Amino acid sequence: MAISPTSSREIQLFDPPPDAVYTIEATSHLVNVSSRTILVYCKHHLLSPARTTADYGYYFDRDAIRGLRRIEALRTVCGDDFAGIKIILDLTAALERLQSDVRLLSQKTASGSAKGNLAMPQQFGLKKKV
């Protein structure tokens, strides 16, 4: 009996539910990064906890876990250059915001042209050519 190979051998990472929040210890286990390393990332403003408590407990949500995975991937390329990693993370976040804005403007323009109401350049902070 032959076993047919699956189409993908890619390991799926655990993706936490949107409303889940994890302690630093649980986050450490989920991402396989030490708690101390997570604290170093927080100190260098690479990662922000979802919330902190009076007893200095750090709690991380889905976005923080994704960010932690991204930081770990960047460290394989950048090493311990935390300033460089911070720049890459900031630029990536800015790019994602701009892409979201472009999608939103495209949707508005498409719905405006369907109604016969094309968006005016002033709506987007552009000046009319005279």
PyMOL commands that set and color helices and strands:
alter all, ss='L'
color gray80, all
select helices_A, chain A and resi 24-31+35-43+62-78+82-115+121-124
alter helices_A, ss='H'
color red, helices_A
select strands_A, chain A and resi 21-23+51-52+58-61
alter strands_A, ss='S'
color yellow, strands_A
deselect
rebuild
show_as cartoon
